[in-house]
């Protein structure tokens, strides 16, 4: 294995280079908050739906029971 002394070795970054990454993170967070705010406000643009019902009487009335037909009279007994 060959050992090189390039500046691309696995070294920690130099101290003091935080302005670029912090700026990028700040921009990303601002875009995310803007998208979330727009998304929530976009869903509440529709007006609420309301319905009306007209009541004709205070209490519901029950239907009358079905008429029961009397059974037919028995046939007369046959004469023998």
Secondary structure, 3 states (H helix, E strand, C coil): CCCCCCCCCCCCCCCCCCHHHHHHHHHHHHHHHHHHHHHHHHHCCCCCCCCCCCCCCCCCCCCCCCCCCCCCCCCCCCCC
